[in-house]
Amino acid sequence: MVNDITGHVTAITQLKDEFVAKAIDYAPKLIITIILFIVGLFLIKIIKKAVSKFFKKIDVEKALKTFIDNSISIVLWALLLVIILANLGVNVSGLIAGLGIMGFIVGFALKDTLGNLASGLFILFYKPFKVGDTVSVGGAQRRCGRSRHSSLHIACS
């Protein structure tokens, strides 16, 4: 009975020693990762403020501002995540390749929808016509109704 207890205590002591040794080896990576995360948050905040200031200087629809701001935010967060994972020792090449393939597949599957979205964004950005303007569609004069990301509503009255 005493030998069993001594054996368990020895095993627990060995596990503790291994854990402490691995924690000491891993601590610098963890500290650097935390620093990278804090710096990344700071840089994301600076970039988003710069984009916001840029949009205040030019006359762009609010919907376009929101779309671009959200897109930039998603890209920056994904980049920060990849950098942090790479710093922790995770092989991110497979992750990046998988994301690229997934983007290709989703883009190909949604090509018509993405084309409509791009058309709507061009309308919002270049403003060839605004809400209230009269346009000629199929030989009929119509007024432009509300404008959204992927569509422009034309009144039928």
N, C-alpha and C positions, 0 to 999 in steps of 0.2 A: 504494500500500500504506500509506504514512504517512497519507494523507488518510482512508483507511478506519479506521485505528486512532484517529485524532483524532476522527472522527465518532462512533465507539463510546464513547470516553471522554467526549465532550460529552453524549451521550445518557444515559450512566450518571450523570454529574454532575447533569443536569437531573432525572432520576428521584429521586436522593438528595435534592436540594433540595426537590422536591415532597413527598416522604415526610416530611422533617423539618418542613416547614411544616404539613402535615396533622396530624402527631403533636403539634405545639405547639398547634394549634387544638383537637384532640380530648382532650388531656391533662386539662383541668379536668373534662370530663364523666366521664372514666375515674376520676379521683380521687373525685369526688362519688359515682359508682356504687359504688366500693369502700367508701366510708364508709357509704352506704345499706345495703350488704350486711352490714357488720359491725353496724350499729345494728339491722337487721332480725333478724339472728341473736340478738342480745341480747334484743330484744323477744319473739321467739318463745320463747326460754328462760324469760323472766319469765312470760309468759302460761301456758306449760305447767306451770310450778311453781305458779302460782295455781290452776289447774284441779286439779292434783294435791292441793293443800292443801284445796280445797273438797271433793273426793271423800273425803278422809280424815275430814272432819267429818260427812258424812252416810253412812248405811248403804246402799251401792249394790253390786250384784253386780260382781265383778271383770270379767266379760265386757263389761258395760255401760261400765265405766270405760275399758277398753281400746278399745272401739269409739269412744267419744266423744273420747278422747285422740288416736287415729289420725285421726279426722275433722277435729279442730281443727288438727292438724299439717299435714294435706294442704291445708286451706283457707289457713292462714297462709303456707305455702311458695308456693302459687299466687299469693297476693296479693303476696308479696315479689318473685316472678318478674315479675309484670306491672309493678310499680313500677320495677324495675331496667330492664326493656326499654323502658318509656316514657321513663326518664331517658336511655337511650342513643339515643333518637330513633326508636325503632321505633313504627310506628302500631299500637297495641294494640286499637283499637276493633274491627277485624275479628276479632282473636283472641278478644276477649271475646264478640262476637256469635256467633262459631263455637262457642265453648264453651257458650253458652246454648242454641243450637239443638241441639248434641250432647246436652246434658243433658236437654232436652225429649224428644228421640227415644229416648234410652236409658231415660228414665223411663217413657215410653209403652210401649216394647217390654217392659219388665220390671215392669209395673205390679202383676202378681200377686205376683211374687217380692218386690218392694219392700214390698207390703202385708203379706206374711208376715213380712218383716224388721221392719217397724214394729210389728207385733203382738208379735213376740218381744221387741223392745226395751221395749214397754209392760209386758209380763209381768215382765221383769227389773227395770224401774224401779219399778213400783207394787206388785209382789209380791202379787198376789191369792192366790196359793198358792205354796208352796215345795216343794222336793224332799222327798218323804216324806209330804206331805199326801194325804188321800183326797178325790177329787173325783167328782162324778156326771156321767157322760158317756153320753148316750143311755139313761138309766134304769139304767145299771150303775155300781157303785162301783169306782173304780180308784185306784191309788196313783200319784203323780207320780214319774217317774224323773228322769233327768238333764235339765238345762235348758241350752239353747244360744241363740245370737243369734236364730235364726229358727224355733226349734221347742222344744216341751216334750214329752218322751217320757213316755208314760203306760204303766205296766206292765199287761200283760194277764192277770196271775195273780191 
